[in-house]
Amino acid sequence: MDSFGVPAPKMDWESANLPEAWRRFKQHAVLIFSGPLREKCEQDKCSYLLLWIGEKGRGIFNTWTLTDEDAMKLQTYYDKYTAYLTPKSNPIYARYRFHEKTQGDGETFEHFVTELKLLVKDCGYPNSDEMVRDRIVFATNSPRVREKLLSHGAELTLDQAIDIARSHEIAQVQLKEMVGSKYPNNDAVQAIARRPEHRSARTSHKARPREPATAQRECDRCGGLHTTKDGACPAKGKQCMKCKKFNHFAKACKSKLHTNNHTRKMIHTMDEDTEDEQVELFIDGLTSENTGKCNEQAYAEIEIGTQKVKFKINTGAQTNAIPVQIFERLFRDTAIKPTTQKISGYGGEFLKVKGTCHLKCKYKNTSIVLEFYIVDTKAPPILGMRASLDLKLIKLILTVAEKEAKPCTDTDSLLKEYTDVFQGIGEFPGECNLHVDPHATPVVYPPRRVPIALRDRLKKELDKMEESNVICKVTEPTEWVNALVVVEKPQTGKLRVCLDPRDLNKAIKRPHYPLLTLEDVTTKLAGAKYFSFLDARSGYWAINLSTTSSLLTTFNTPFGRYRFLRLPFGINSAQDEFQRRVDETYEGLTGVAAIVDDILIFGKTKLEHDNNLRAMLKRTRERGVRLNPDKCQICVSEVSYFGHTLSREGVKPDPAKVKAIQDMQPPTSRGELETILGMVNYLARFAPRLSEINAPLRQLLKQDSEFLWDKNHDKAFTQTKKLITDHPVLAYFDPQKELRLQVDASKCGLGAVMLQDEKPIAYASKSLNSTKVNYAQIEKELYAVLFGCKCFHKYMYGRRVIVESDHKPLEAILRKPLAAAPPRLQRMILQLQKYNIHIIHQPGKDIPVADTLSRKSIEHQDSSLMESMEAQVHTLISTVPVSDRKLLEIKDATAQDAQLTALRRATQNGWPNERRKCPPSIQEYWNHRDEISEMEGILFKGEKIIVSLSLRGDMIQRVHAGHMGMEKSKHRARDLLFWPGMGKQIEATVEQCSICQERRDANPKEPLWSHDIPERPWQVVGTDLFTWNTQNFIVIVDYYSRFFEMEQLTNTTSLAVIAKLKSVFAHHGIAETVISDNGPCYSSEEFRRFANAWDFTHTTTSPRYPTNNGLAEKTVQTAKRILDKAKAGNTDSYLALLEYRNTPVDNLQSPAQLLMSRRLRSILPATSRHLKPQVASQRAVQNRRKACQHRQQAPGHCLTYLPAHPFVSVRKMAPGDLQR
């Protein structure tokens, strides 16, 4: 491949930068084709290119579709590979990379400027030389070069900048050489020499290039620098203190003898074989006293896999070495590769090399793979210069003559070092695009009249802005022409030219970028003691506008039309765009926070602050931002920031705002009072007792109050101003410390305070309106917890917080199931689920701040906090499915009931701490006190209505309307209603019901074998016919839910039965299996055809044994009982059937719930939540059915024991009754 005299080009397909690798490959190929291979034909050159480009390149070639003519053109190959390997140009990303480029430590200027010229190619700048020149000024690593470049001002060209930087770099190199020759360092690593392979190892270290006789060089006898003349060597005739020989000093001694007091340090060097010659890399040894501290400084413990190996750091070695004994003991499983390279020790003696290996090494947070030579020596493992740098064990300092710059924190030195940062307007990278609604109608304004006295000043300001490249003249037509606004600053008299973009703002779509708040900043200030404040210069003008967006900002003046080239003030998206760029500029910096153009730098120590400040200024310079030197505050212990004063103690109000409030005169109107209270409330976080004092003032803001200022108001106004003056200092939030939230609720307000180390971080209080004042005390207390969590969400979210309250029942209510809590508490508990809180009880005397805040609360507007909660409560009351007349009856009965009135009072005002202190009439409610709430005059236990004494009898009759029996009646009542002793009263009612007693079941007989339990509702149904009161009926019962349908039959033929079954199946769906007896209507041919046509399995029971269809037989008894009781009680049988379907069975949900997943609305009052769909657990149903079957399989049921001479009821036998 290189028979033509030069190496063939090779394409590096593994390169991380393929476009650059292709560029170098192509350049090499073009040089060969225009040189040694220029005589070759085009087709041969194409073949050469395919040979050089490698297998992967040929694979790409095979995917092309080329004509015979194109396949013979070399340019076709160039174009195809360029298109394949060169990504689509992205000017924005290219400019980002260009502006990110800085001259690194140790990077030569030549390499730096070459990289800039390569990067600027894809940026698309109209004047790339000017951009490279500016980048050299901004990003050079030499402050002296930057100072020289800035001194040339606007006349500086790119060539001049390059010449200045090159000259400075050459001068620095020469200076180091001069300093090094004047002050030689005896312990320094000396030069590396080359020698041909035939030279002997013994004399290799003496080999030097030929020098003039008068040149100074390092002497191998004395170790100093002098000419080669022997007479100039001070060691001539002197005795070595080490080997006792003459004509050399001990530091230049080459003897291998060792004494007990001195040790020769062996530093190993590496020889690498090349094709043309063997290069021996020689490094002089160091001799020093064998002190422990010095030895330890040259070693480092490196992690290799699971092992830790102690290496000697040798900055003179070019590679790394491990003795074979250590390798075989620790890394015997690692593969060794053979090598021809040689390693020599001091004196040129070659060591035996076993081979090389690659090991992954880790030091602290740095991890890399290094190559090691395994050598046969007893010396310690060695890390060379390159490995020591990569592992960050050492730092390369090119010169020790220059002293490190001391941190400067005063304004003058800062301005001197970063002069460029405080000059000019500045320019963020990239451009801003204003997105306009395409359907918006453009607006054109004529020029506004400007006072004659301002015309000259305005023209001068416009010219200045045009010269600064902020605006430019417009001559072409534009769709939008905005009006001009001229603002004169009162302090300086300067004019500010702005737009009046009211119509344009309506058309612009805002990006809505989130802005930081003061709380976002103060949460980072824990422990900060030193602060600096910097202000971005010219604000929005640092953002370039795209051409399309610039035309939108065209404005009219008496001197013609102009358009903004930079983002103007007044645009509704300007703040979003500016904040986003500021955040991107300082992203990742420690101790830096910025809200719009106000930049805060802070640190716990002065050194930390200075480092943060310098990092911020360096980033500011790199990104093209400019600062205002007039507003700088550098390294101060207290700084004013966004209306507050930040110091090492914490945050407090800005004295300027406090003074403004102190100087306020009493208001003369409601509008002035609103303004004053608005400013006062801005400082409410510093004034715990504010609401108590300004309560008379807030009364004047009510719509039905007349504004009449009297002495009470004047006193409140004066005390309010004094309270603001005596403000406390709030500590900074520390994310590492425990958080405690203290809350309390009084009759009319809530209070909360966030604490760390018993120091307040923030206060909050809220007054309750007329609706919330009537909440139960436990609701107020939990509301206070929710209020505190919402107010301090930024501090609490994602952390475990201890909440302290003086209301002990709060501890228990959060441990109960959610369904057991009243609706309003349920809603609050759900909102608290996202917080990791642990509520503990503390007496009121131990939380005085929260207690005071709740009693002296201010009007805290937080409509979202209770909006959904109140909506649920109102919905609950308005959708109680009873008539308005019945609802009013329940309310009136509750209000007139003495017991419930006392209960309502205890609920609202709070229960006593002990049961014995309760009024005797409500002590029976003590165990349920945490679940009781009051909503619009009705008391609830959870979601169950508490019934007054006067209505309890009526409710029992309604529950027992269907004569369901004792257990079912109690289940039905407990589902909706509550009062103490309700179950016993229902039992007594059922026991005294003659209709129920007459129709009770006979004594149980021997248990039957049960059917398999279905997997889902309406899968298996049973059906049977019965006659009641000379009327024929059919029942269809679901084996899963026990829900049954009862239909009257005109006759008992198959056609009549089939018609009823079709009607029921149309409502509930077709069952898979239908079980019936062998009656004529079921065993007929018509019924068989019906079963085939409707696709269900018909199963019949054993002939003359109807109990085999036991559930259907049991359902027939239930249906007859319902009809009998309804007739005897002169009630509606359909209502009784409805109550049966709503009554829970077998400690499960009701048949309606199991079948339809919902309760059916009946005459009993129920909340809307009771009527909402809720799917029953299939596993719970099947487990309960299996338990019932297990009990039924027991060997007979024992009869109830009857004492002597009891009063019993005996069934009266009627004609037709069958006694088995």
Buried (B, 14 or more C-beta within 10 A) or exposed (E): EEEEEEEBBBBBBEEEEBEEBBBBBBEBBEEBBEEBBEEBEEEBBBEBBEEBBBEEBEEBBEEEEEEEEBEBBBEBBBEBBEEBBEEEEEEEEBBBBBBEBBBEEEEEBEEBBEBBEEBBEBBEBEEBBEBBBBBBBBBBBBEEBBEBBEEEEEEBEBEBBBEBBBEBBEEBEEEBEEEBEEEEEEEEBEEEBBBEEEBEBEEBBEBBEEEEEEEBEBBBBBBBBBBBEEEBBEBEEBBBEBBEEEBBBBBBBBBEEEEEEBEBBBBBBBBBEEEEEBBBBBBBBBBEEEEEEEEEEBBBEBBBBEEEBEBBBBBBBBBBBBBBEBBEEBBEEBEBEEBEBBBBBBBBEEBEBBBBBEBEBBBEEEEEEBBBBBBEBEBBBBBBBBBBBBBEBBEEEEEEEEEEEEBBBEEEBBBEBBBBBBBEBBBBBBBBEBEBEEEBEEBBBEBBEBEEEEBEBBBEBBEEBBEBEBBEEBEEEBEBBBBBBBEEEEEEEEBEBBBBBEBBBEBBEBEEBEEBEBBEBBBBBBEBBBBBBBBBBBBBBBBBBEEEBBBBBBBBBEBEBBBBBBBBBBBBBBBBBBBBBBBEBBEEBEBBBBBBBBBBBBBBEEEBBBBBBBBBBBBBBBBBBBBBBEEBBBBBEEBBBBEBBBBBBBBBBBEEBBEEBEEBEEBEEBEBBEEBBEBBBBBBBBBBBBBBBBBBBBEBEEEEEEBEBEEEBEEBBEBBBEBBEEBBBBBBBBEEBEBBBBBBBBEBBBBBBBBBEEBBBBBBBBBBEEEBEBBBBBBBBBBBBBBBBBBBEEBBEEEEBBBBBBBBBBBEBBEBEEEBBBBBBBBBBEBBEEBEBEBEEBEEEEBEBBBBBBBBBBBBEEEEBBEEBBEBBEBBBEEBBBEEEBBEBBBBBBEEBEBBBBBBEBBBEBBEEEEEEBEEBBEBBBEBBBBBBBBBBBBBBBBBBBBBEEBBEEBBEBBBBBBBBBBBBBBBBBBBBBBBEBBEBBBEBBEEBEBBEEBEEEEEEEBEEBBEBBEEBBBBBBBBBBEBEEEBBBBBBBBBBBBBBBBEBEEBBBEBBBBBBEEBBEEBEBBBBBBBBBBEBBBBEEBEEBBEEBEBEBBBBEEEEBEBBBBBBBBBEBBBBBBBBBEBBEBEBEBBBBBBBBBBBEEBBBBBBBBBBBBBEBBBBBBBBBBEEEEBEEEEBBEBBEEBBEEBEEEEEEEEEEEEEEEEEEEEEEEEEEEE
